[in-house]
Every structure is written in C-alpha cells, then in structure tokens.
Amino acid sequence: MKPFNSLPKPSRLVMALAPACCALALAACGERRTDTSTSQVAAQVGQGEVSIHQVNLVLQRQPDLRPEQVESASRTALERLVQLELAVQKANEAKIDRDPQVVQALDFARREVLARAYIDRLAETAGKPSAQDIDRFYDERPALFKTRRIYSVQEIGIVASTDRLSALQTRLTAARTVPAMLAELNAGGLNYTLASATKPAEDWALPVLDKLASMSEGQVEFLPQPPGLRVLVLTGSTPAPRKLEEARQPIEQFLLNERKQQKVDAELKAMRGTTPVKYLGKFAQAAPGAAAAGTAAGPASAPPVATGNGKAELEAEARNKGIQGLR
C-alpha cells in the first residue's frame, strides 16, 4: 500500500470544501434520508440531496461575510455542494469507498474532525478577560496603542552557523548602511534575503515590535534566529496612536484567544503526562524522553523544551502574531 501522502492532490473543489465536508461526513453518520417535503432540502441531486444545513455549515467557515454577501455566497456554496454530491454518487457507484487508501483517508479525516471538535469545545471553556484585564494590557503595551507608530523597515535574513554569528554581527555593525552590509555578505559568500515592509505596530510580532519601538531612524538591530541572523534597519516611522475605547474590542478578542490557547495547551500537556505512550520499531530510539523512559511502560515524558534561540522562541513569536487582530 502506498503511503497516505502519495495520494494524488485533490481538486480545487475538494480543497475548498474539505473542512466542511469532514464535518458533514460526521453529521451524516447514521443519518437516514428524509422526505423532502418535511426536510430542509436546498437541492435534489439524482437520488441524493443537499440540505440547507450543509450550505449553512459551509458559510460558517467564512466568518468575514458581510450581510449583503450572504445570498451570493450561499448560492456559490450550494453549487459546489451539488458538484460534490455528484462526485460522491459516482464514487459510490464505482465502490471507491472500499479502496484501502480511501478508507484510510476517510478514517483519518473523521479522527481529525473529532479531535478538532474536542479542542474547540475545550477552548470555549476559557474565561473572558475582564475590563481591568483590558485596561492593564492597554497600559502595558504603549507601543501598540498610546505611542503606536507605522514602521518602515528593511530586513535582511542571513544564513550562517552559530559560531560565526558574533564576528558577523561585529562586521555588519561596522558597515552601518544596508548597501555596505550587503557588500560584506557578498564578500563572505553568505546566503541572504532582502525585504522591505511598511506596517503598523500590530502587524509586527511582539518581540520585533519591542525592538522597533526603541529604535531611531537609521538604527540597526540584530535578532539571532535559526538558521542564522535577522537584521532590522528602521528606515522611517509615522505616529499613529490609538485610544483605549478604540482598542478595547480587539484587545478583548486577543486576550480571549490567548486564554483559549493556554487552556488547550495545558489540557493536552496534562493528558500527555498521564497517558502511557509507547513508541515502537524505528520510532523507539527517536522518541521524546526515550533514554530516560527505558521501556516506556509508564506515562511518556513531555518533549524537551528548546532553549536559547531555538524552537521555543520561534513558536512564541508565531503565537504573538495573533496581535495582528488589534486593528
């Protein structure tokens, strides 16, 4: 049997509807067709049907729809679901649902939907931030609000080994300007990327924003990150402060999302700490904590946390990008 990831790439239609279709598959388990005179049927497709419930489920995956867009989006979703139903009927006629790879993929999709449903429900138990929490966040993050600015930055991403970073940073500091730094990199045969961006404070990851907020025009800052060094050059900034009342709703949403993530992380960590996990075959030696676990008869230890400028910092920065909702 071929590995699952060797299956042909799905069509655009299936890709567009995949999340909703997984949920629809679960909802349809054990469901019998009902008389169309009493059910909410949006379209009869041969011997099958597409329900209004299915259309609504697809629309729920488009949370940014404006009221005037709903009718058009509903018709588009219905047409796609009709095409999907036609393909499903043909697949059933050809008994494709019995193909071992398809059976495996269906089972995997079902497990993903169940896991996501559990995580979503768990996240919903997180408490909402209070007015005091919102006020405190506003005061503690002046760069996002009181002294908010729009930053223009040139950024160089350099690939270099850790043992070369100190000397490299010294040479680039002496170079001072971007053209001089690029000449230095070219002379050293180092691979790099150069990009320019102009973005408001909330569009920068918080660790980067903290750096930018303390920089003056023309200043250079260095951020070590795998696989090398990130160089930020502030080329300009424009003041754009925000008042508390203007920022209250997006702050509340950001803090709520953060609490949901913390709730899920804590629960999954607790489950991992109390549930025995035994790695077998070629995965046994590479398993997290394998050396300390021995036979792995008891609960598996949690994966080691990266330190320094490794994975933990990258994950923290990625999570901090949630602040982009503060607009």
N, C-alpha and C positions, 0 to 999 in steps of 0.2 A: 504494500500500500504506500502511495506517495505521501510525503508529509503534508500536513494541512496547508502550510504556506506555499505549497507548489500548485494549489488550485488556480485556475485562470482568474484574472482580475474581473470583478463583477462589472456589470454595465453601469452607466451613469444613473439610470432609473433606479436600480437596486441600491446603489451607493447613496442616492438621495433619500431613499425611503428606509434604509437599513435599520436605523434606531427605532422608528415607529413600527416597522414590520416585526421586529423581535418582540416588542410589547404586544402587538396584535396576535402574534403566534401564541403567547401565553394566555391572552384573554380568550382565545378561541379554543383552548384545550377543553375538551369535554362539552363544548357548546354545540347545540343542535340548531339546524336551520329552522326559522320560524316562519309563519305565514306572513307574506309581505304586506298584507292588509293591516296587520297589527304591529309589525316591527318598523323601526325607523330605517328604511332602506333608501339609500341615495341612488343606487343604480342596480339594475338586474343585469347580470353578465352571464348569458347562457343559463346553465343550471345553478350558477352561483350568484352572489350578490356582494355589493359594497355598502356598508352601513354608514349612517351619519356619524355614529360613534367612531368609526375608523377615520373618517375625514377630520373630525374634531381632534383626534389623537395626533394626527399629522400636524394640525395647526398649532397644537400645544408645543411642538418642537420649534416654533417660530415666535418666540416671546416678544419680539420687537415690532410685530404687526400693528399698524395703525388701524383704527376703526374703518376708515374708508377702503382699506386694503383687504379686509376680511373676505368679502364676497368673491373677489377675483382670486385670492389665494385658495379659497375653498374649491372653486371650480378647477383650478390647476391641480390641487391635491387629489380631487376626485378623478380627473383624467389619468393621473399617474397610478392611482389605485386600481382603476379599470384595467390599465395595461398590465399591472402587476397580477391582477386576478386572472387575466387571460393566460399569462405565462405560467401561473400556478396550475391552472386547469390542464394545460398541455403537459406540464411536468408530471402531474398525477397520472394522466393517460399513459405517459411513457414509463411510469413506475420509477421515475428518477429518485423519488423519496426513499427507495430501497437501496440506492447506491451507497456503499460503505462510507465514502468520503462525504456524501451529502448528509447521511445520518450523523456522522461525527460533527459536521459543521452545525447542524440543527441543534444537537445536544449542547455544543459549546455556546451557541447563541442564547439558548434557554438559560444556561448557567450564568452567563453574563447579565442577562436581564434580571434574574433573581437576585444576584449579588448587588447590582445597582439599585434595585428597589429597596433592599435591606439598608444599604448605605444612605440612600436618600431619606428613608424614614428615620434612621438614626440621627441624621443631620438635623432633621426638623425638630428634634427634642432640645436643641441648643437654645438657651435663653436669649432674649433680645437685649441689646445694650440699653442702659438707662440714659436719661438726659444728662446725668452727671458724667457718664462714660463718654458721651459725645463731646461735651464741653471740654473734658480733660484731653481727649485726642486732638481737638482743635488747638488747644493751648500748647500741647507738647510737640506739635508739628507745624511750627510757624512757616517753614519753607513751602508747605503745601497750601497755606491759607494767608496768614497775615502778611508775610513777605514773599508770597508766591511770585515767581518770575517765569517767563518763557525763555528757554535756553537754546542758544545755537552752539553746536559742539562739532568739532572734528574728532573722529575716533580712529585709532589705529589698533588693530588686533594682530599681535605678533606671536608667531610660533617659535618657542625656544625652550630648551631644557632648564630645569630649576636651578642647576648650578651656574648657569650663565646670566640669570636674571639680575643679580646685584650689579655686575660690571656693565651689563647692557643699560640698566636704568641710569647709571652714572654718565655714560656716554650720551644718552638721549637728553638728559638734563642739561648737559653742556651744549648740546645742539640748539636747544631752545625753540626754534621755529619748526613747523611741520615739514617744509621742504628740506631743511637741514637734517631732520630726523630720518626722513625717507632716504636721503643720500647715505646716511650712516647705516641704515638697514640694508640697502642695496650693496654697499661696500662689504658688509659682513655676510652677504649671501643668505639673509634670513627671509623666510616667507612671511608675508603680512597682508592685511586687508586695510583699505582706507575707506571711511564712510563719513558723510556729513548729515546732520539732523538738526531740525529746529522743532522743539516740542515743549509743551507746558510742563510744569513740575510734576503733575500727577501721572504723566506718561513715562517717567523715568522710574526704574526700580529704586526703592528707598535707599539702599546703600549707595547707589550712584548719586541720587539726589542730595544726600548728606554731603557728598564731596562737592557737587556743583554749587550748593548754597553757600559754601565757604570760599569759593574761588572768585578771583577778579578776572577781568577780561585779559586774555592772553596767557593766563596761568595754565600750567600743565600738571596733571595728576596721574599717578600710576596705580593700577589695580591688578595685582597678580591673580591670574586665573588660568586653569588648565586650558590649553597646553602651553601657556606662556605668559604674556603680559598684555594688559589692556591700557592704552594710553588715551587720556581725555584732554582735549585742548578747548578751553572755553573761548569762543570767538565773539560772543556777544550775549546780552540778556536784556529783557524788557520787563519792567514791573507789571504785575497783573494780580493784585491782591484779591482775596475773596472774603466776604463777611460770613459770620457764623451761621446766620439763618439760610444763606445761600448754600452752605456746605452741609447743613445738618442731615438732610436725607441721604446723600451719597455716603457720608461718614457712617450713618447707621447701617446702611447696606454692607459697607466694607467690614465693619466690626462684626456684623452678624455672620457674614461669610467666613470670617476668620474663626469665629467660635464654632461654626459648623465643622470646619476643617479640623480644629483641635479636638472636637468631640469624636469625630470619626477616627483620627489618628490614635487617640487614647484607647478607644474600644478595640481597634484592630491590634494594637500593641498588647493589650491585656489578653485577647484571645490567643495571640501567638505565644504568649508566655505561659499559658495554661493548657494548650492543646499539643499533645505529642506529634511531632513531625519527624519522620524517618526518611532520609534520602537514601536511594538505592542505586546500585550499578555505578556507572561513570559519574553520577552526580554526588556520590557519597563523599569523596575526598574534597570536592569543591564546596560542600555545603557550609552555610554560615555556622561558625562555632563547632565545626566537626571535630577539631583536635581536642577541644575541651569536653565535648559531649560523649566521646567514646562510642558506645553502642547506640547512642541516641534513643535509649529506652524511655527516658523521661521527656518532659517538655523541652522543645528546641529553644536554644538561646536566640535572642534577637540578633540581627545582623549588626556588625560593628559600625559605630558612627564615625564618619570621616572627620578628620580634624584639619587644622591649618587652612589651606586654600583649596580643599578638595570638594567632594561631592556635597557635603552638608551645606557649604556656603552657596553652591550653585542652586540647590533646592530652596534655600532660604530666599535667595534673590528672585527665583522664579515665583515663589509664593508672594513675595512683596509686590510683584507686578499687578496683583489684584487691586492695588491703589489706583489703577488706571480708571476705575469706575468713579473716582471722585471728580466729576466734571460738572 
